[in-house]
Amino acid sequence: MKKIAVMTSGGDAPGMNAGIRAVTRTALSMGIEVMGIYRGYQGMIEADFIPLDHFKVSNIIHRGGTFLKTARSQDFRTVEGRATAAANLKKEGVEGLVVIGGDGSFRGAAALHSEHGIKVVGCPGTIDNDLFGTDYTIGYDTAVNTAVHAIDQIRDTADSHNRLFFVEVMGRDAGFIALRTGLASGAESVLVPETTTYIDELIVHLQKGLKMQKSSAIIIVAEGDDEGGAIDVARKVNEKFTGWETKVTVLGHIQRGGSPTAFDRILASRMGHQAVKSLLAGATDIMIGQRNNEMVEVPFGQAVKHHETLNPHLLELVEILA
Ligand code: F6P
């Protein structure tokens, strides 16, 4: 292999830039040329490319977002779109591709390989941590720290006014951000898509706190909870419980931005480095994961099928420690 390409795809995640840097500099150190693809698969279809050298990836390790930009491409979902994208890569002499993204991005990469023979390796880049075979995804740690910081501030005002806050964090299908944020911020309870939420049980839990003379309470709601987002849950609780005045905060996209934590920078650097090594060793259709602090190769088929299970003991722990 003489030339590879790197791109970011799907929702951005802090640490993606560190991953691009690691892919680029690892490949260059092995005498391989690197091309950056702007805007994910859409840029691949439109031949929106940039040759990367050592200095093009300088000064980005600490930056959130992705300097290559990202997109969710509808055109790449079509056979024709993928054929155009593959032809553009081949015209440039690209033989291998590193995709930093989530499950949708890996499905696209697998199609590119099966239909056009381009070797593909993925690095898990999503704040949701919802891929199987890795303990952590790039961006998750930063998103949790951002949410915890915000909730620390909410706690001050919640306590001053004796209020109940419902705070919504990201996670359409997975409650990892919610769980870790809840544990770290000392929330009363965490509501996640993986378990059924019982509004009546939540109210009993809140009443217990009120009886103990707690002055305020914070409930973390993952956006994909089965009872709805924080606004819906707050409304349902308020129909039967008015012990505290209630407020709702939706943290939204602030969780996706910001400078990556040291953890995410190191994770992305190790994964980007390993992705190039695996690609050059002939691997394809695999995601690089981190298991017990070691880099591992996880077949795409496994990585995208489901995510790791949420530890039910940790959900319980939130309520025990509240
Ligand atoms: O997958 C990452 C994520 O941030 C989810 O947690 C969230 O549901 C979704 O992306 C939001 O996507 P968009 O930025 O397209 O609204």
Residues whose N, C-alpha, C, O or C-beta is under 5 A from the ligand:
A	BS01	F6P	G11 D128 M170 G171 R172
